[in-house]
Amino acid sequence: MTKILFIIPLVLIASAASAQEKKQGHDACARDVSRYCRAQMQDGDQIVLACLKQNRAKISKGCQQMLASHGQ
């Protein structure tokens, strides 16, 4: 029983870290998505990602770094 009580906070911490990372990625590229990929915004994340990659030379350094840090 004590093992379960120990594991639950670890899972919650991992979930919060994942959500924070996603938010930072969104913040880094939000302006670029709205500027270069507005037409694709309703088509899903993968389409928007492809659009950002096509416009890599134009997007901000922060967004470029976020893409690179995620292997894109």
C-alpha positions as CSV (number, residue, x, y, z in Angstrom):
1,M,0.0,0.0,0.0
2,T,2.8,2.4,0.8
3,K,4.4,1.7,-2.6
4,I,1.2,2.8,-4.3
5,L,1.1,6.0,-2.3
6,F,4.7,6.7,-3.2
7,I,4.2,6.1,-7.0
8,I,1.1,8.3,-7.4
9,P,3.0,11.6,-6.7
10,L,5.8,10.5,-9.1
11,V,3.2,10.0,-11.9
12,L,1.6,13.3,-11.2
13,I,5.0,15.1,-11.3
14,A,5.9,13.4,-14.6
15,S,2.5,14.5,-16.1
16,A,3.0,18.0,-15.0
17,A,6.4,18.2,-16.5
18,S,5.1,16.9,-19.8
19,A,2.3,19.4,-19.8
20,Q,4.8,22.3,-19.1
21,E,7.1,21.2,-21.9
22,K,4.2,21.1,-24.4
23,K,3.1,24.6,-23.3
24,Q,6.7,26.0,-23.7
25,G,6.8,24.5,-27.2
26,H,3.4,26.0,-28.0
27,D,4.6,29.4,-26.7
28,A,7.8,29.3,-28.7
29,C,6.0,28.7,-32.0
30,A,2.6,30.3,-31.5
31,R,3.5,33.5,-33.4
32,D,5.2,31.5,-36.2
33,V,2.2,29.2,-36.6
34,S,-0.2,32.1,-36.8
35,R,2.1,34.0,-39.2
36,Y,3.1,31.1,-41.6
37,C,0.7,28.3,-41.0
38,R,-2.7,30.0,-40.3
39,A,-4.4,28.1,-43.1
40,Q,-3.3,24.7,-41.6
41,M,-4.2,25.5,-37.9
42,Q,-7.4,23.4,-38.0
43,D,-5.8,20.5,-39.8
44,G,-4.1,18.9,-36.8
45,D,-0.7,19.0,-35.2
46,Q,1.2,17.0,-37.8
47,I,0.1,19.3,-40.6
48,V,1.1,22.3,-38.6
49,L,4.4,20.7,-37.8
50,A,5.0,20.0,-41.5
51,C,4.2,23.6,-42.3
52,L,6.7,24.9,-39.7
53,K,9.3,22.6,-41.2
54,Q,8.6,23.9,-44.7
55,N,9.0,27.5,-43.4
56,R,12.0,26.7,-41.1
57,A,14.2,29.5,-42.7
58,K,11.5,32.1,-41.8
59,I,10.5,31.0,-38.3
60,S,11.9,32.5,-35.1
61,K,15.0,31.2,-33.5
62,G,13.1,30.0,-30.4
63,C,10.7,27.9,-32.6
64,Q,13.7,26.5,-34.5
65,Q,15.4,25.5,-31.3
66,M,12.2,23.9,-30.0
67,L,11.8,21.9,-33.2
68,A,15.5,20.8,-33.0
69,S,15.2,19.8,-29.4
70,H,12.3,17.5,-30.3
71,G,14.2,15.9,-33.2
72,Q,12.4,17.8,-35.9
